[in-house]
Amino acid sequence: MKSFFKIFFATLLSLVIFSLIIFFLFVGWVAGITSKTKPNVEAKSVLVLDLSQDFKEQQVESPLSTISNNDEINVPGLYDVVRLIKKAKDDKNIAGIYVIANSSPNGFASSEEIRNALIDFKKSKKFIIAHGDIISQKAYDIAAVADKIYLNPTGILEWVGFNVDYVFLKGALDKLEIQPQIFYAGKFKSATEPFRTDKMTPENKLQTTAWLSNLYNHFLLNASAARNIDTATLFQLANEGKIQTAQDASDNKLVDGLKYDDQVKDEIKNKLGIGKYEKINFISVNKYARAGSFKKTGSESIALIYAEGDIIDGSSEQPATIASENYMKLIRKARLDQSIKAIVFRVNSGGGSSLASENIWRELSLAKQEKPVVVSFGDVAASGGYYISCAADSIFAEPNTITGSIGVFGIIPNMETFFKNKLGVTFDGVKTAQNADAGVFHPLNENEKRMIQQSIEITYKQFKERVSNGRKKDTAFVESIAQGRVWSGDDAIRIGLIDHFGGLQDAIDCAARLAKTTDYRLREFPEPQNIFDRIFGSSSNNYSSKMKADLGEENFKIYHEIVRIKQMTNTTQARLPFEFLIR
């Protein structure tokens, strides 16, 4: 027995020592990978802005960034890009900007913020050169402000106008014998159209034509200002399909010339005053972000809360979701923290759950009673996205932001015939009250339908009251601009849904003025995940990224809509009229 205990304790001691060694090695490894040196910005460096990157509201950090020396692996957020361009303007080591202008997954309002940042950069007298092989219209919207924009001699400039595609599912539901039982308030609230018709209703065509025309007109005005070509000519070139080749784009002055990549690099070398065989010091915005020093510092604080994605009930750690419990806590934290002098709420959302929207609205309303609250709209701030914003002291948006859609709806599918005829499954049971079995396994009776529609009308009335109080508008007027109608930023400022044109920086400047402070720093929320969450909690994010890569951007959006259908059933929704694809 003595021998046994000797061996046991010796083994236990060895395990303890081994565990301590592994622990200290792990701590050392973590310390090493989290203290990577900042990149050095050499003299005569050229900042590279690749428009094919999808700039979300906040930086997208790869879980591999902690163990990788790849400076490109993290993608900065949209506001980071704007601040980096501003930093480059005053950075003596940055000689100019090279814009890679091919595709652009970024929305029109996001593009507007980057475009305005580049226009401001030009005041430094540093050069901006843009080049692309196949330049999309979205990429052109930004790249056109460059001092010179070049197209590959065998490339293409997309110049065809805008179109919007909606996905309709009624035919598929009919084949599956699934009957969507639909309830809505607002004649323009077309979010339910894909389930109840196989094409756009006249009301939806009217509103879509209006806001899409506004977006296109703004695009033409931007191009006209950049290229000194009147908008009528630009419209004619697209309408008559006159830009078919790279030479067509050059002949019509849409680009400054036709050059291959090496020729553009030679021009940059000439501007830098370096020899033919010398290397250009290119630095991407991703790498430049790691160099730091682009965020304002100060003694006081302004909270910047990003709200991007679908508005959902409860809590969630998934990206691109605005979970009500999470955001109620964030807003409450900013409200109760006396060191925070103002709140800037950045919204990029087409809406979602009406209950979640109400709960977030409530927290922002309470915050407004104690400190300034300013809202900045991104590409989209509509329906629930507008609901959560309407209590603010001031609202900023771009002319090409999509907003409004003040209306609600609900969908309860009747799956009875699908289960019976397609799967051979039937349902039966007992109940203690007339409406106890209302759900997806039986069609709703008339009384159940009446109760659900009444609930929809109550929520719609409440939505309009929130807007009326927040925007200080008569309820009758709110009704006239509500009805679920979608508006562009251009129209929104005219009818009083927003206060000012401007980007996120303009909203922050406004919040600072209202708080009477100039010496401030931004505290940005939600805060970045720690190293362990990024490494071990990223499986779902990686799976989503893989699906997007496999399916492609547009097909992934269609898949995403099918997932949203599940989220929309059985709850009242304040959501934008479905997902649309602008091309």
C-alpha positions as CSV (number, residue, x, y, z in Angstrom):
1,M,0.0,0.0,0.0
2,K,2.9,2.4,0.8
3,S,4.3,1.7,-2.6
4,F,1.0,2.5,-4.2
5,F,0.7,5.9,-2.5
6,K,4.3,6.8,-3.4
7,I,3.6,6.1,-7.1
8,F,0.2,7.9,-6.9
9,F,1.5,11.1,-5.4
10,A,4.6,11.1,-7.6
11,T,2.3,10.8,-10.7
12,L,0.0,13.5,-9.3
13,L,3.0,15.8,-8.7
14,S,4.2,15.2,-12.3
15,L,0.8,16.0,-13.7
16,V,0.6,19.3,-11.7
17,I,4.1,20.3,-12.8
18,F,3.3,19.4,-16.4
19,S,0.0,21.3,-16.3
20,L,1.8,24.4,-14.9
21,I,4.5,24.2,-17.7
22,I,1.8,24.0,-20.4
23,F,-0.2,26.8,-18.8
24,F,2.8,29.2,-18.7
25,L,3.8,28.2,-22.3
26,F,0.2,29.0,-23.4
27,V,0.2,32.3,-21.6
28,G,3.5,33.1,-23.3
29,W,2.1,32.1,-26.7
30,V,-1.0,34.3,-26.2
31,A,1.2,37.2,-25.1
32,G,3.3,36.8,-28.2
33,I,0.6,36.6,-30.7
34,T,-1.4,39.5,-29.2
35,S,1.6,41.9,-29.1
36,K,2.5,41.9,-32.8
37,T,4.5,44.9,-33.9
38,K,2.8,47.7,-35.8
39,P,3.6,47.9,-39.5
40,N,6.0,50.6,-40.5
41,V,4.7,53.2,-43.0
42,E,7.7,54.1,-45.1
43,A,8.2,57.4,-46.9
44,K,6.5,57.8,-50.3
45,S,4.0,55.1,-49.4
46,V,0.8,54.7,-51.4
47,L,-2.4,53.7,-49.7
48,V,-4.3,51.0,-51.5
49,L,-8.1,51.1,-51.4
50,D,-9.6,47.9,-52.8
51,L,-13.3,48.5,-53.4
52,S,-14.1,44.8,-53.7
53,Q,-13.8,44.5,-49.9
54,D,-17.1,44.4,-48.0
55,F,-16.7,47.1,-45.4
56,K,-19.2,46.3,-42.6
57,E,-20.1,48.9,-39.9
58,Q,-17.4,47.5,-37.6
59,Q,-14.1,45.8,-38.2
60,V,-14.4,42.1,-39.2
61,E,-11.7,40.3,-37.2
62,S,-10.7,36.8,-38.4
63,P,-10.2,34.2,-35.7
64,L,-6.9,33.5,-37.4
65,S,-5.6,37.0,-37.0
66,T,-4.2,36.2,-33.5
67,I,-1.9,33.5,-34.9
68,S,-1.3,34.9,-38.4
69,N,1.2,37.5,-39.6
70,N,-1.1,38.3,-42.6
71,D,-1.9,42.0,-42.4
72,E,-4.8,41.7,-44.8
73,I,-6.8,39.1,-42.8
74,N,-8.8,41.7,-40.8
75,V,-11.1,44.0,-42.8
76,P,-11.6,47.5,-41.2
77,G,-15.1,48.9,-40.7
78,L,-16.6,51.6,-42.9
79,Y,-16.0,54.4,-40.4
80,D,-12.4,53.0,-39.9
81,V,-11.9,53.4,-43.7
82,V,-13.2,57.0,-43.5
83,R,-10.9,57.8,-40.6
84,L,-7.9,56.1,-42.3
85,I,-8.3,58.2,-45.4
86,K,-8.5,61.3,-43.2
87,K,-5.3,60.2,-41.4
88,A,-3.6,59.6,-44.8
89,K,-4.5,63.1,-45.8
90,D,-2.1,64.5,-43.1
91,D,0.4,61.6,-43.0
92,K,3.7,62.9,-44.5
93,N,4.6,59.3,-45.4
94,I,1.5,58.8,-47.6
95,A,2.1,60.2,-51.0
96,G,-1.2,59.3,-52.6
97,I,-4.0,56.7,-52.9
98,Y,-4.4,53.9,-55.4
99,V,-8.0,52.8,-55.8
100,I,-8.6,49.3,-57.2
101,A,-12.0,49.7,-58.8
102,N,-13.6,46.5,-60.0
103,S,-16.6,45.2,-58.1
104,S,-18.1,46.7,-54.9
105,P,-20.4,44.9,-52.5
106,N,-20.9,48.0,-50.5
107,G,-24.2,49.9,-50.4
108,F,-24.8,53.2,-52.0
109,A,-24.8,55.2,-48.8
110,S,-21.6,53.5,-47.7
111,S,-20.0,54.3,-51.0
112,E,-21.1,57.9,-50.5
113,E,-19.2,58.2,-47.2
114,I,-16.0,56.7,-48.8
115,R,-16.4,59.0,-51.8
116,N,-16.8,62.1,-49.6
117,A,-13.7,61.1,-47.6
118,L,-11.7,60.8,-50.9
119,I,-12.9,64.2,-52.0
120,D,-11.7,65.6,-48.7
121,F,-8.4,63.9,-49.2
122,K,-7.8,65.7,-52.5
123,K,-7.5,69.0,-50.5
124,S,-4.1,67.8,-49.5
125,K,-3.0,68.0,-53.2
126,K,-1.8,64.4,-53.0
127,F,-2.8,62.2,-55.9
128,I,-5.6,59.6,-56.3
129,I,-5.3,57.2,-59.2
130,A,-8.0,54.5,-59.9
131,H,-7.8,51.5,-62.1
132,G,-10.1,48.6,-62.9
133,D,-10.4,45.7,-65.3
134,I,-14.2,45.4,-65.0
135,I,-15.5,48.5,-63.3
136,S,-19.0,48.1,-61.8
137,Q,-21.3,51.1,-61.4
138,K,-21.0,51.0,-57.6
139,A,-17.2,51.0,-57.9
140,Y,-17.3,53.8,-60.5
141,D,-19.4,55.9,-58.1
142,I,-16.4,56.1,-55.8
143,A,-13.5,55.8,-58.2
144,A,-14.8,58.7,-60.5
145,V,-13.5,61.3,-57.9
146,A,-9.9,60.2,-58.6
147,D,-7.5,62.6,-60.4
148,K,-7.2,59.9,-63.0
149,I,-9.4,56.8,-63.6
150,Y,-8.1,54.2,-66.0
151,L,-9.7,51.1,-67.5
152,N,-8.0,48.0,-68.8
153,P,-7.9,48.3,-72.7
154,T,-9.8,45.0,-72.9
155,G,-11.9,45.6,-69.9
156,I,-15.5,46.7,-69.4
157,L,-17.2,49.7,-67.7
158,E,-20.7,48.8,-66.6
159,W,-22.9,51.7,-67.7
160,V,-26.5,50.3,-68.0
161,G,-28.6,52.1,-65.3
162,F,-30.0,50.5,-62.2
163,N,-32.5,47.7,-61.7
164,V,-34.1,46.0,-58.7
165,D,-35.0,42.3,-58.5
166,Y,-37.3,40.9,-56.0
167,V,-37.7,37.2,-55.2
168,F,-41.2,35.8,-55.2
169,L,-42.0,32.5,-53.5
170,K,-45.8,32.1,-54.1
171,G,-45.4,29.5,-56.9
172,A,-43.1,27.4,-54.8
173,L,-45.5,27.6,-51.8
174,D,-48.4,26.6,-54.1
175,K,-46.5,23.6,-55.3
176,L,-45.7,22.6,-51.7
177,E,-49.4,23.3,-50.7
178,I,-48.3,25.7,-48.0
179,Q,-50.8,28.5,-47.5
180,P,-49.3,31.7,-46.1
181,Q,-51.9,33.4,-43.9
182,I,-50.9,37.1,-44.2
183,F,-51.8,40.1,-42.1
184,Y,-50.4,43.6,-42.6
185,A,-51.1,47.3,-42.1
186,G,-50.1,49.9,-44.7
187,K,-51.0,49.6,-48.4
188,F,-47.3,49.9,-49.4
189,K,-46.2,47.3,-46.8
190,S,-45.0,44.9,-49.5
191,A,-42.9,42.6,-47.4
192,T,-45.6,40.0,-47.7
193,E,-45.8,40.2,-51.5
194,P,-43.4,37.3,-52.2
195,F,-45.8,35.0,-50.4
196,R,-49.1,36.2,-51.8
197,T,-48.3,37.1,-55.4
198,D,-45.9,36.2,-58.2
199,K,-45.1,39.8,-59.2
200,M,-44.9,43.3,-57.8
201,T,-48.2,45.1,-56.9
202,P,-48.9,48.5,-58.4
203,E,-48.2,50.2,-55.1
204,N,-44.8,48.5,-54.7
205,K,-43.9,49.4,-58.3
206,L,-44.8,53.0,-57.6
207,Q,-42.6,53.3,-54.5
208,T,-39.7,51.2,-55.9
209,T,-39.7,53.3,-59.0
210,A,-39.6,56.5,-56.9
211,W,-36.7,55.5,-54.6
212,L,-34.7,53.7,-57.3
213,S,-35.0,56.8,-59.5
214,N,-33.7,59.0,-56.7
215,L,-30.7,56.7,-56.2
216,Y,-30.0,56.7,-59.9
217,N,-30.3,60.4,-60.2
218,H,-27.9,60.9,-57.3
219,F,-25.5,58.5,-59.0
220,L,-25.7,60.5,-62.2
221,L,-25.2,63.8,-60.3
222,N,-22.0,62.4,-58.7
223,A,-20.7,61.2,-62.0
224,S,-21.5,64.5,-63.6
225,A,-19.7,66.5,-60.9
226,A,-16.6,64.2,-61.2
227,R,-16.4,63.9,-65.0
228,N,-17.9,67.3,-66.0
229,I,-20.5,65.7,-68.2
230,D,-24.1,66.7,-68.0
231,T,-26.6,64.2,-66.5
232,A,-28.7,64.1,-69.7
233,T,-25.7,62.8,-71.7
234,L,-24.8,60.3,-69.0
235,F,-28.4,59.0,-68.9
236,Q,-28.5,58.7,-72.7
237,L,-25.3,56.7,-72.8
238,A,-26.8,54.2,-70.4
239,N,-30.3,54.2,-71.9
240,E,-29.1,53.6,-75.5
241,G,-26.4,51.1,-74.4
242,K,-23.6,53.1,-76.0
243,I,-20.8,51.8,-73.6
244,Q,-20.0,48.4,-74.9
245,T,-16.2,48.4,-75.0
246,A,-13.4,50.0,-73.1
247,Q,-12.8,52.3,-76.1
248,D,-16.5,53.5,-75.8
249,A,-15.9,54.5,-72.2
250,S,-12.7,56.4,-73.1
251,D,-14.3,58.1,-76.2
252,N,-17.2,59.3,-74.0
253,K,-14.8,60.7,-71.3
254,L,-16.1,58.3,-68.6
255,V,-12.4,57.3,-68.0
256,D,-9.2,59.2,-68.6
257,G,-7.5,56.5,-70.6
258,L,-7.0,52.8,-71.2
259,K,-4.1,51.3,-69.4
260,Y,-2.8,48.0,-68.2
261,D,-1.9,47.4,-64.6
262,D,1.9,47.8,-65.3
263,Q,1.3,51.2,-67.1
264,V,-0.7,52.5,-64.2
265,K,2.1,51.4,-61.8
266,D,4.7,53.2,-64.0
267,E,2.6,56.4,-63.8
268,I,2.5,56.1,-60.0
269,K,6.3,55.7,-60.0
270,N,6.6,58.9,-62.0
271,K,4.5,60.7,-59.5
272,L,6.6,59.4,-56.6
273,G,9.8,60.3,-58.5
274,I,11.3,56.8,-58.2
275,G,13.1,54.7,-60.8
276,K,11.6,52.1,-63.2
277,Y,13.1,49.2,-61.2
278,E,12.3,50.5,-57.7
279,K,9.5,49.0,-55.7
280,I,6.4,51.1,-54.9
281,N,5.6,51.1,-51.1
282,F,2.0,50.0,-51.3
283,I,0.1,49.7,-48.0
284,S,-3.5,48.5,-47.9
285,V,-6.1,50.1,-45.7
286,N,-6.1,46.8,-43.8
287,K,-2.4,47.0,-43.0
288,Y,-2.6,50.8,-42.5
289,A,-5.3,50.2,-39.9
290,R,-2.9,48.1,-37.9
291,A,-0.5,51.1,-37.8
292,G,-3.1,52.7,-35.5
293,S,-3.4,56.4,-34.5
294,F,-6.5,57.1,-36.5
295,K,-8.9,57.3,-33.6
296,K,-9.6,60.5,-31.7
297,T,-8.4,60.8,-28.1
298,G,-9.8,63.0,-25.4
299,S,-10.7,63.3,-21.7
300,E,-14.4,62.9,-22.1
301,S,-16.4,60.1,-23.9
302,I,-19.0,59.8,-26.6
303,A,-20.6,56.3,-27.0
304,L,-20.8,55.1,-30.6
305,I,-23.2,52.1,-30.8
306,Y,-23.4,50.2,-34.1
307,A,-26.7,48.4,-34.9
308,E,-26.4,46.4,-38.0
309,G,-28.5,43.5,-39.3
310,D,-31.9,42.0,-38.5
311,I,-33.7,43.1,-35.3
312,I,-34.5,40.0,-33.2
313,D,-35.9,39.2,-29.8
314,G,-33.8,38.0,-27.0
315,S,-30.0,37.8,-27.0
316,S,-27.5,36.6,-29.6
317,E,-23.8,36.6,-30.3
318,Q,-24.3,36.1,-34.0
319,P,-22.9,38.9,-36.3
320,A,-25.3,41.1,-38.3
321,T,-28.1,40.8,-35.7
322,I,-29.5,43.4,-33.4
323,A,-30.7,41.3,-30.5
324,S,-33.0,43.4,-28.2
325,E,-31.5,42.2,-24.9
326,N,-28.0,42.9,-26.0
327,Y,-28.8,46.4,-27.2
328,M,-31.0,47.3,-24.3
329,K,-28.0,46.5,-22.0
330,L,-25.6,48.5,-24.2
331,I,-27.8,51.6,-24.4
332,R,-28.5,51.4,-20.6
333,K,-24.8,51.1,-19.9
334,A,-24.1,54.2,-21.9
335,R,-27.1,56.1,-20.3
336,L,-26.0,55.3,-16.7
337,D,-22.3,55.9,-17.3
338,Q,-21.8,59.6,-16.3
339,S,-18.4,59.8,-18.1
340,I,-20.3,59.3,-21.4
341,K,-21.6,62.7,-22.5
342,A,-23.6,61.7,-25.6
343,I,-24.7,58.7,-27.6
344,V,-24.4,58.2,-31.4
345,F,-26.5,55.3,-32.6
346,R,-25.4,54.0,-36.1
347,V,-28.3,52.1,-37.7
348,N,-28.0,49.8,-40.8
349,S,-31.0,47.6,-40.6
350,G,-34.1,46.8,-42.6
351,G,-36.0,46.0,-39.4
352,G,-37.3,42.8,-37.9
353,S,-39.3,42.0,-34.7
354,S,-41.7,44.8,-33.7
355,L,-41.5,43.9,-30.1
356,A,-37.7,44.0,-30.1
357,S,-37.8,47.4,-31.9
358,E,-40.1,48.7,-29.2
359,N,-37.8,47.6,-26.4
360,I,-34.8,49.2,-28.1
361,W,-36.8,52.4,-28.8
362,R,-37.7,52.5,-25.1
363,E,-34.0,52.4,-24.0
364,L,-33.0,55.1,-26.4
365,S,-36.0,57.3,-25.3
366,L,-34.8,57.0,-21.7
367,A,-31.2,57.8,-22.7
368,K,-32.4,60.9,-24.6
369,Q,-33.8,62.3,-21.3
370,E,-30.3,62.3,-19.8
371,K,-27.9,63.1,-22.6
372,P,-27.9,63.9,-26.3
373,V,-28.8,61.0,-28.7
374,V,-27.9,61.4,-32.4
375,V,-28.7,58.7,-35.0
376,S,-26.7,58.1,-38.1
377,F,-28.3,56.0,-40.9
378,G,-26.2,53.7,-43.1
379,D,-27.4,52.1,-46.4
380,V,-30.7,51.1,-44.9
381,A,-32.7,52.2,-41.8
382,A,-36.2,51.2,-42.5
383,S,-39.3,49.8,-40.8
384,G,-37.9,48.5,-37.4
385,G,-34.6,50.2,-38.3
386,Y,-36.6,53.5,-38.3
387,Y,-38.7,52.5,-35.3
388,I,-35.6,52.2,-33.0
389,S,-34.2,55.6,-34.3
390,C,-37.2,58.0,-34.3
391,A,-36.8,59.2,-30.7
392,A,-33.4,60.7,-31.4
393,D,-32.5,64.4,-31.0
394,S,-31.3,64.5,-34.6
395,I,-31.1,62.0,-37.5
396,F,-28.4,62.0,-40.2
397,A,-28.6,60.1,-43.5
398,E,-27.1,60.1,-47.0
399,P,-29.3,61.2,-50.0
400,N,-29.1,57.5,-51.2
401,T,-30.0,55.9,-47.8
402,I,-33.2,53.7,-47.9
403,T,-35.5,54.6,-45.0
404,G,-39.2,54.9,-44.0
405,S,-41.3,51.7,-44.4
406,I,-43.5,52.6,-41.4
407,G,-45.8,49.6,-41.3
408,V,-46.0,46.1,-39.8
409,F,-47.1,42.6,-40.9
410,G,-47.3,39.0,-39.7
411,I,-47.3,35.6,-41.4
412,I,-48.7,32.3,-40.1
413,P,-48.3,29.5,-42.6
414,N,-50.9,26.8,-42.8
415,M,-48.9,23.6,-43.2
416,E,-51.8,21.2,-42.8
417,T,-52.1,20.2,-46.5
418,F,-48.3,20.1,-47.0
419,F,-47.9,17.6,-44.2
420,K,-50.9,15.5,-45.2
421,N,-50.4,15.4,-49.0
422,K,-46.6,15.6,-49.3
423,L,-45.5,13.7,-46.2
424,G,-48.6,11.7,-45.1
425,V,-48.6,13.3,-41.7
426,T,-51.8,14.4,-40.0
427,F,-52.5,16.1,-36.6
428,D,-55.4,15.7,-34.2
429,G,-55.8,16.6,-30.5
430,V,-58.1,18.1,-27.8
431,K,-58.3,21.7,-26.5
432,T,-59.7,23.5,-23.5
433,A,-60.5,26.8,-25.3
434,Q,-61.7,27.7,-28.8
435,N,-58.4,29.3,-29.9
436,A,-56.0,27.1,-28.0
437,D,-54.7,25.2,-31.1
438,A,-54.1,28.2,-33.4
439,G,-50.9,27.6,-35.2
440,V,-49.3,26.2,-38.3
441,F,-50.9,22.7,-38.3
442,H,-54.5,23.9,-39.0
443,P,-56.0,26.8,-40.9
444,L,-57.0,29.8,-38.8
445,N,-60.7,30.3,-38.2
446,E,-62.3,33.7,-38.8
447,N,-62.1,34.7,-35.1
448,E,-58.4,33.9,-35.0
449,K,-57.8,35.9,-38.1
450,R,-59.7,38.9,-36.7
451,M,-57.7,38.8,-33.5
452,I,-54.3,38.7,-35.3
453,Q,-55.3,41.5,-37.7
454,Q,-56.4,43.6,-34.7
455,S,-53.0,43.0,-33.1
456,I,-51.3,44.1,-36.3
457,E,-53.4,47.3,-36.3
458,I,-52.5,48.0,-32.7
459,T,-48.8,47.7,-33.3
460,Y,-49.1,49.9,-36.5
461,K,-50.9,52.6,-34.5
462,Q,-48.1,52.4,-31.8
463,F,-45.4,52.7,-34.5
464,K,-47.0,55.8,-35.9
465,E,-47.3,57.3,-32.4
466,R,-43.6,56.7,-31.8
467,V,-42.8,58.5,-35.0
468,S,-45.2,61.3,-34.4
469,N,-43.8,62.0,-30.9
470,G,-40.2,61.6,-31.9
471,R,-40.3,63.7,-35.1
472,K,-42.8,66.2,-33.6
473,K,-45.3,65.6,-36.5
474,D,-49.1,65.4,-36.5
475,T,-50.4,61.8,-36.5
476,A,-52.4,62.5,-39.6
477,F,-49.3,63.6,-41.4
478,V,-47.4,60.6,-40.2
479,E,-50.2,58.4,-41.6
480,S,-49.8,60.1,-45.0
481,I,-46.1,59.2,-45.2
482,A,-46.4,55.9,-43.5
483,Q,-48.5,53.0,-45.0
484,G,-45.3,51.0,-45.2
485,R,-43.9,53.2,-47.9
486,V,-40.1,53.2,-48.6
487,W,-38.3,56.5,-49.1
488,S,-34.9,57.5,-50.3
489,G,-32.9,59.9,-48.2
490,D,-33.6,62.6,-50.7
491,D,-37.3,62.3,-50.1
492,A,-36.9,61.6,-46.4
493,I,-35.4,65.0,-45.6
494,R,-38.2,66.7,-47.5
495,I,-41.0,65.0,-45.5
496,G,-39.2,65.3,-42.2
497,L,-38.1,61.7,-41.5
498,I,-34.5,62.8,-41.2
499,D,-32.9,66.1,-40.2
500,H,-29.6,66.4,-42.1
501,F,-27.6,64.9,-44.9
502,G,-24.3,63.6,-43.7
503,G,-22.3,60.5,-42.7
504,L,-21.3,59.1,-39.3
505,Q,-18.6,61.7,-38.7
506,D,-21.2,64.5,-39.1
507,A,-23.5,62.7,-36.6
508,I,-20.6,62.5,-34.1
509,D,-19.7,66.2,-34.6
510,C,-23.4,67.0,-33.9
511,A,-23.4,64.9,-30.7
512,A,-20.2,66.6,-29.6
513,R,-21.8,70.1,-30.1
514,L,-25.0,69.1,-28.2
515,A,-22.8,67.8,-25.4
516,K,-20.7,70.9,-25.5
517,T,-17.4,69.1,-25.8
518,T,-14.5,69.1,-28.1
519,D,-12.0,67.1,-26.0
520,Y,-13.5,63.6,-26.4
521,R,-12.8,60.0,-27.4
522,L,-15.2,57.5,-28.9
523,R,-16.1,54.4,-27.0
524,E,-17.4,52.0,-29.6
525,F,-19.9,49.2,-29.0
526,P,-20.4,46.3,-29.3
527,E,-16.8,45.8,-28.1
528,P,-14.5,43.4,-30.1
529,Q,-14.5,39.8,-29.1
530,N,-11.5,38.6,-27.0
531,I,-8.9,36.2,-28.4
532,F,-10.7,33.1,-27.0
533,D,-14.1,34.0,-28.5
534,R,-12.5,34.7,-31.8
535,I,-10.6,31.4,-31.9
536,F,-13.1,29.0,-30.3
537,G,-16.5,30.7,-30.9
538,S,-16.2,31.3,-34.7
539,S,-17.5,28.0,-36.2
540,S,-20.8,29.5,-37.2
541,N,-19.2,32.6,-38.7
542,N,-16.8,30.4,-40.7
543,Y,-19.6,28.2,-42.0
544,S,-21.5,31.3,-43.1
545,S,-18.5,32.7,-44.9
546,K,-17.9,29.4,-46.6
547,M,-21.5,29.3,-47.8
548,K,-21.2,32.8,-49.2
549,A,-18.0,31.8,-51.0
550,D,-19.7,28.7,-52.4
551,L,-23.0,30.2,-53.4
552,G,-21.8,33.7,-54.5
553,E,-23.0,37.0,-53.1
554,E,-26.4,37.2,-54.8
555,N,-27.4,33.5,-54.3
556,F,-26.3,33.8,-50.7
557,K,-28.7,36.7,-50.3
558,I,-31.6,34.5,-51.6
559,Y,-30.6,31.7,-49.1
560,H,-30.5,34.3,-46.4
561,E,-34.0,35.4,-47.3
562,I,-35.3,31.8,-46.9
563,V,-33.8,31.8,-43.4
564,R,-35.5,35.1,-42.7
565,I,-38.9,33.6,-43.7
566,K,-38.6,31.2,-40.7
567,Q,-37.9,34.2,-38.5
568,M,-40.8,36.2,-39.8
569,T,-43.5,33.6,-39.1
570,N,-45.7,33.7,-36.0
571,T,-44.5,37.1,-34.8
572,T,-45.4,40.7,-35.7
573,Q,-42.7,42.2,-37.9
574,A,-41.6,45.8,-38.7
575,R,-39.4,44.9,-41.6
576,L,-38.4,46.4,-44.9
577,P,-40.3,45.0,-48.0
578,F,-38.2,41.8,-48.4
579,E,-34.6,41.7,-49.7
580,F,-34.0,43.4,-53.0
581,L,-31.0,43.1,-55.3
582,I,-29.9,46.4,-56.8
583,R,-27.7,46.0,-59.9
